[in-house]
Amino acid sequence: MTESGIIRGVFAAALTPMTEDLAPDLTAMISHFGWLLDRGCDGLGLLGTTGEANSFSVHERLAIIDAVGASNLPKDRLMIGTGTCAEPDTLQLTRASLAAGINTVLMLPPFYYKGVTDQGLADSFARIIDQVADDDLRVVLYHFPKMTGVPITPRAIELLLRDHPNAVVGLKDSSGELDNMTSLLKSFPGFGVYAGTERYLLPVLRASGPGCISASANVTSTMAAEVFRAFEESESTADDLQERLTAVRQVFDGLPLLAALKEAMISITGRESWRALRLPLTSLDPAQSKQLRNSLDQAGFNLKAGS
Amino acid sequence: MTESGIIRGVFAAALTPMTEDLAPDLTAMISHFGWLLDRGCDGLGLLGTTGEANSFSVHERLAIIDAVGASNLPKDRLMIGTGTCAEPDTLQLTRASLAAGINTVLMLPPFYYKGVTDQGLADSFARIIDQVADDDLRVVLYHFPKMTGVPITPRAIELLLRDHPNAVVGLKDSSGELDNMTSLLKSFPGFGVYAGTERYLLPVLRASGPGCISASANVTSTMAAEVFRAFEESESTADDLQERLTAVRQVFDGLPLLAALKEAMISITGRESWRALRLPLTSLDPAQSKQLRNSLDQAGFNLKAGS
């Protein structure tokens, strides 16, 4: 962990397993989170886009946070998604995360209204931090403009770092734009900009970023962890390892990502229950399943081995 | 009301007044809703985009629904926004609306995930209708692609009308594209496509649509009601009245709409408390306030008279 409380390395944005009636399967969930850490993840992002957080009610999210809090998972390697459209909900979830011993939250902006001002955006985060009023709180901003339509702008980051330099420690950049990641790292030294995909793990590490938080790391974490280790140990293999990792990541492009990842989990675990997704998301159709399997084969990727 | 339960005419998408600490001001709210009906609105859309619904917790929305249910407002002229990102929340709010005596709900699609399938989109609505299982339920779909990023596609409408012809009665089209409105009205005869702006009130009425549901009708309802009456009575003044109405509506373009409408309410009522907006929205700055007042003057619009 860095001075500011940023954890370095590879984070999986963890999937949430569900029961047949589409409730979060808390037992399978804790087990999946432990498995990801065993597979080489340095940390986990829970209840993010990949975790289908926004498809759960606040009540369901609180139950998930409580279950994680009561588990033996290492709390200092977790961050929990708590950002919603409604300030009271974001506040309640953030407080619950701290109460469960997880001090780092991954916070979406309020994402219903578009075209908001930089000040309004910054104040949305600041009001949560002010109301939580806990020095242990660490906020990683969640920049995912294609999904939210509400980009976290450099000006909003500047306002937040000015007023809340201890609480606001980083950003997950799911824009898919490496230029944005490196530009933010340059503009805000010490601010932890994570790549939102393992495709940019090595470039972001080289630009002094802390690592990546990635959906597909549910499947690729073993390979991604190798890239991180090679970088940390200045091994010459880092570029080759990144190239192979990128090729596997690209398999998931052009497929509905969450459905493809859950489909991959069926292959890895043999558990058909991994297919369950909440609407509006839907499972892969047979042609897509076949495409996924063939493409992973072609990339020479063994799902069970994760490499 | 038409056979299918669609109410014709002018709906204001009602603003939600708030207290100083940004809680919904239930007393001022009921009073505002009554005032809008007195000003010529045929109906009201409550807890929509203009009502800042998604900035409230489910608990707060339930309190608003209960307050409306307990009021003397005519329930058959109201529709309530109940669509959220999470199925359990949408279900709870929809049930509460029916329990409060308001059978028509205006339903956003689950709006976090983008690029969803037509089937997944249709099933999102269908699962709510199936679980509510109340023959009195009337659903108006809420199409607002710029805000949600999740358009209600013709194919999803087709699937819903096939399986739930009694429950799915219409759509609020906030795309701003008149062509989409008239095309849907042509494709689905009897399906009530409301214009999402009073700018297209007359064209949509002429294309056999039921009317409009509009944010700016909080301010312009008197004028919009005149257009509707002129159309209903085949008066030759309808086009001129629409032209004047459109000119006033255009004043709000280029200004943050909700902030501008709340600013206008201050002028109408003299109550400064109308300025309160929940983040991420912010009030007009002084230059914007001045622009609003000057432009309304230039359009010859008297705020207090509403004409």
Interface residues (C-beta under 8 A of the other chain):
Chain A: T49 N54 S55 F56 S57 V58 H59 E60 C85 A86 E87 P88 D89 Q92 P109 P110 F111 Y112 Y113 K114 G115 V116 T117 Q119 G120 L121 D123 S124 R127 K146 M147 G149 V150 P256 R278 L279 P280 L281 T282
Chain B: T49 N54 S55 F56 S57 V58 H59 E60 C85 A86 E87 P88 D89 Q92 P109 P110 F111 Y112 Y113 K114 G115 V116 T117 Q119 G120 L121 D123 S124 R127 K146 M147 G149 V150 P256 R278 L279 P280 L281 T282
